[in-house]
């Protein structure tokens, strides 16, 4: 969104005027810097908080993996609504900005109510993978979907935390 808000004349100016990187470099000017920076900072803070929280879930149950296979396409299917929402947004137009905020609120509500809140396309970038696994959890055989930052292999013992229908896996400590 911030790139869409760059002033037209900023595209013709060089990013750095010389090789002295810190002295002669400047960011492009924005048409609506307050909103653009607010969205950018809110997004960055949300992403850092989300990834921090996801990495620090303590596993409540221990399981032994019997079978595992990756599900790469499931996360990609959630990318398209996010991409569509960023096309043609004019932060200078109050109606379009409020419409965008309403769209994001609806996307959040739909994701939350459908139990797919963890299906964020940025998880792929951060190294997380979605798996379909068969596991033995406390003597019960289960087939489930799980997110893991580490590769999941048979005979591996992992801890898990159950969040909205998806297990978040971690190595035992």
C-alpha positions as CSV (number, residue, x, y, z in Angstrom):
1,X,0.0,0.0,0.0
2,X,2.8,2.4,0.8
3,X,4.3,1.9,-2.7
4,X,0.9,2.9,-4.2
5,X,1.1,6.1,-2.2
6,X,4.5,7.3,-3.5
7,X,4.2,10.7,-5.1
8,X,4.6,10.6,-8.9
9,X,7.6,12.9,-9.0
10,X,9.5,10.6,-6.5
11,X,9.7,7.9,-9.1
12,X,12.0,9.9,-11.3
13,X,14.4,10.9,-8.5
14,X,17.3,8.6,-7.5
15,X,17.1,6.8,-4.2
16,X,20.7,7.7,-3.4
17,X,22.6,10.6,-5.0
18,X,26.0,9.2,-4.3
19,X,27.8,6.1,-3.0
20,X,27.8,7.6,0.5
21,X,24.7,5.5,1.5
22,X,23.7,7.1,4.8
23,X,24.4,10.7,3.8
24,X,22.7,11.2,0.5
25,X,19.8,8.7,0.5
26,X,16.2,9.4,1.2
27,X,12.9,7.6,1.1
28,X,10.4,8.6,-1.6
29,X,7.8,11.2,-0.7
30,X,4.3,9.9,0.1
31,X,1.0,11.6,-0.7
32,X,-0.5,10.5,2.6
33,X,2.5,9.8,4.9
34,X,0.5,9.5,8.1
35,X,-1.8,6.8,6.9
36,X,0.8,5.0,4.8
37,X,3.3,4.8,7.7
38,X,0.5,3.9,10.2
39,X,-0.5,0.9,8.0
40,X,3.1,-0.1,7.4
41,X,4.0,0.1,11.1
42,X,0.8,-1.7,12.2
43,X,1.4,-4.5,9.7
44,X,5.0,-4.9,10.8
45,X,4.1,-5.0,14.5
46,X,1.3,-7.4,13.9
47,X,3.6,-9.7,11.9
48,X,6.3,-9.7,14.5
49,X,3.8,-10.3,17.3
50,X,2.1,-13.1,15.3
51,X,5.4,-14.9,14.5
52,X,6.7,-14.4,18.1
53,X,3.5,-15.8,19.5
54,X,3.5,-18.8,17.1
55,X,7.1,-19.7,18.0
56,X,6.5,-19.5,21.7
57,X,3.4,-21.7,22.1
58,X,4.1,-24.3,24.7
59,X,3.0,-27.8,23.7
60,X,0.3,-29.2,25.9
61,X,0.4,-32.7,24.4
62,X,3.1,-35.0,23.2
63,X,2.7,-37.1,20.1
64,X,4.7,-39.6,18.0
65,X,4.5,-39.0,14.3
66,X,3.6,-42.1,12.3
67,X,3.1,-40.5,8.8
68,X,3.4,-37.0,7.5
69,X,2.9,-35.2,4.2
70,X,3.1,-31.5,3.3
71,X,0.1,-29.6,2.1
72,X,1.6,-26.8,0.1
73,X,-1.5,-25.6,-1.8
74,X,-3.6,-24.9,1.3
75,X,-1.7,-21.8,2.3
76,X,-1.5,-20.5,-1.2
77,X,-5.3,-20.5,-1.6
78,X,-5.5,-17.8,1.1
79,X,-3.1,-15.5,-0.7
80,X,-5.6,-14.4,-3.4
81,X,-8.0,-12.5,-1.1
82,X,-5.0,-10.6,0.4
83,X,-3.6,-9.7,-3.0
84,X,-7.0,-8.5,-4.3
85,X,-7.4,-6.2,-1.3
86,X,-4.3,-4.3,-2.1
87,X,-5.1,-3.4,-5.8
88,X,-5.9,0.2,-6.5
89,X,-6.1,1.6,-3.0
90,X,-6.0,5.3,-2.8
91,X,-5.2,6.4,0.7
92,X,-6.2,10.0,-0.1
93,X,-9.8,8.9,-0.7
94,X,-11.6,8.5,2.6
95,X,-14.2,6.2,1.1
96,X,-11.7,3.8,-0.4
97,X,-9.7,3.7,2.8
98,X,-12.7,3.0,4.9
99,X,-13.9,0.4,2.4
100,X,-10.5,-1.2,2.6
101,X,-10.7,-1.2,6.4
102,X,-14.2,-2.8,6.2
103,X,-12.9,-5.4,3.8
104,X,-10.0,-6.3,6.1
105,X,-12.4,-6.5,9.1
106,X,-14.7,-8.9,7.1
107,X,-11.6,-11.0,6.0
108,X,-10.6,-11.3,9.6
109,X,-14.1,-12.2,10.8
110,X,-14.5,-14.8,8.0
111,X,-11.0,-16.3,8.7
112,X,-11.6,-16.4,12.5
113,X,-15.1,-17.9,12.3
114,X,-14.0,-20.5,9.7
115,X,-11.2,-21.6,12.0
116,X,-8.6,-20.7,9.5
117,X,-7.0,-17.8,11.4
118,X,-3.6,-19.4,11.2
119,X,-3.7,-19.8,7.4
120,X,-1.6,-16.7,6.7
121,X,0.4,-16.6,3.5
122,X,3.3,-14.9,5.3
123,X,3.8,-18.2,7.2
124,X,5.4,-19.6,4.1
125,X,7.8,-16.7,4.0
126,X,8.7,-17.3,7.6
127,X,9.4,-21.0,7.0
128,X,6.3,-22.6,8.4
129,X,4.7,-25.5,6.6
130,X,1.3,-27.1,6.8
131,X,1.2,-30.9,7.3
132,X,-1.3,-33.7,7.3
133,X,-0.1,-36.2,9.8
134,X,-1.0,-39.4,11.5
135,X,0.1,-39.5,15.0
136,X,-0.2,-41.3,18.3
137,X,-1.3,-38.9,21.0
138,X,-1.4,-40.4,24.5
139,X,-2.4,-43.8,23.1
140,X,-4.9,-42.5,20.6
141,X,-4.3,-42.7,16.9
142,X,-5.3,-39.4,15.2
143,X,-5.2,-37.9,11.7
144,X,-4.8,-34.1,11.9
145,X,-3.5,-31.0,10.3
146,X,-0.5,-29.3,11.8
147,X,1.8,-26.3,11.4
148,X,5.5,-26.8,11.9
149,X,8.6,-24.7,11.4
150,X,10.8,-27.8,11.4
151,X,10.4,-30.7,8.9
152,X,8.1,-33.5,10.3
153,X,9.2,-37.1,10.0
154,X,7.9,-40.5,11.1
155,X,9.1,-41.8,14.5
156,X,9.6,-38.2,15.6
157,X,8.3,-37.1,19.1
158,X,6.8,-33.6,19.1
159,X,4.8,-31.4,21.4
160,X,1.6,-29.8,20.1
161,X,-0.7,-27.0,20.9
162,X,-4.3,-27.1,19.5
163,X,-5.5,-23.7,18.0
164,X,-8.7,-23.4,16.0
165,X,-8.5,-26.9,14.5
166,X,-4.8,-26.9,13.7
167,X,-2.0,-28.3,15.8
168,X,1.1,-26.1,16.2
169,X,4.1,-28.4,16.6
170,X,7.3,-27.9,18.5
171,X,10.2,-30.1,19.6
172,X,10.1,-31.3,23.2
173,X,12.3,-29.3,25.6
